[in-house]
Amino acid sequence: MNRFGLAERESTETRIAVRIQLDGKGKVDCSSKIGFFDHMLTLLAAHAGFDLEVDAKGDLEVDGHHTVEDIGIVLGKAFSQALGDKKGIHRYGTCFVPMDEALVMVSLDISGRPYLHMDFPPLAPMAGDFDTQLLEEFFRAFSIHSGITLHIRVLYGRNTPHMIEAAFKALGRSLQQAVSISSQWDGEGIPSTKGLID
């Protein structure tokens, strides 16, 4: 299969380009100039088995908000494009990922109905050079522009980087499940009794 997506966005605040191959090898090249966030995107793609390129230039002299949110927007659009008509996919994905003392659950539905529920305990303000308040901005932007119902819950944890890292790994694993081709639909049918996902 060749499920490839390419999306770009240019504004006065950011210039973002994302290329994604869903049936890849987990090869990743991310450059947002926010080191911790690049690491999280790398984990997401590697655990999903996606090939991912993210080239982002943003107004980091202001803060990271525009860059992180806009990457979520563009990644969501590229992902949606790569999925195409969604024929034959499993549609749902759920994964629990432990990271030392932390345990995170992600459950998602490629539903065409964007929704984010995010349940984290209080986090340290920063993880490396990443403002942890931007986590929700990224996940919400990705959910909206990919058309995914997304639930992320930290069941327990204390270390901020551990909780965030487990969340990105669990998201990757859940996406891997959801986009994989299901024999239930003979690789052709739409995984919905309505006959469409929109």
KACOR-V316924 format. One record per backbone hydrogen bond with DSSP energy under -0.5 kcal/mol. NH is the residue of the N-H (numbers start at 1). CO is the residue of the C=O. If there is no record, write none. Layout:
[[NH,CO] [NH,CO]]
This chain:
[[4,2] [5,20] [7,18] [9,16] [11,14] [15,57] [16,9] [17,55] [18,7] [19,53] [20,5] [21,51] [22,3] [24,22] [24,49] [29,52] [31,54] [35,33] [38,34] [39,35] [40,36] [41,37] [42,38] [43,39] [44,40] [45,41] [46,42] [47,43] [48,44] [49,45] [50,45] [51,21] [52,27] [52,50] [53,19] [54,29] [55,17] [56,31] [56,54] [57,15] [59,13] [60,58] [62,59] [63,59] [68,64] [69,65] [70,66] [71,67] [72,68] [73,69] [74,70] [75,71] [76,72] [77,73] [78,74] [79,75] [80,76] [81,77] [82,78] [83,79] [84,80] [86,83] [88,189] [89,86] [90,180] [91,178] [92,90] [93,108] [95,106] [97,104] [99,102] [102,99] [103,156] [104,97] [105,153] [106,95] [107,151] [108,93] [109,149] [110,91] [111,109] [112,147] [113,147] [114,112] [115,148] [117,150] [119,152] [120,118] [127,130] [130,127] [132,125] [132,130] [134,131] [135,132] [137,133] [138,134] [139,135] [140,136] [141,137] [142,138] [143,139] [144,140] [145,141] [146,142] [147,143] [148,143] [149,109] [150,115] [150,148] [151,107] [152,117] [153,105] [154,119] [155,103] [155,153] [156,103] [160,158] [163,159] [164,160] [165,161] [166,162] [167,163] [168,164] [169,165] [170,166] [171,167] [172,168] [173,169] [174,170] [175,171] [176,172] [177,173] [178,174] [179,175] [180,176] [180,177] [182,88] [185,182] [186,183] [187,182] [188,185] [189,185] [191,86] [192,190] [195,192] [198,196]]
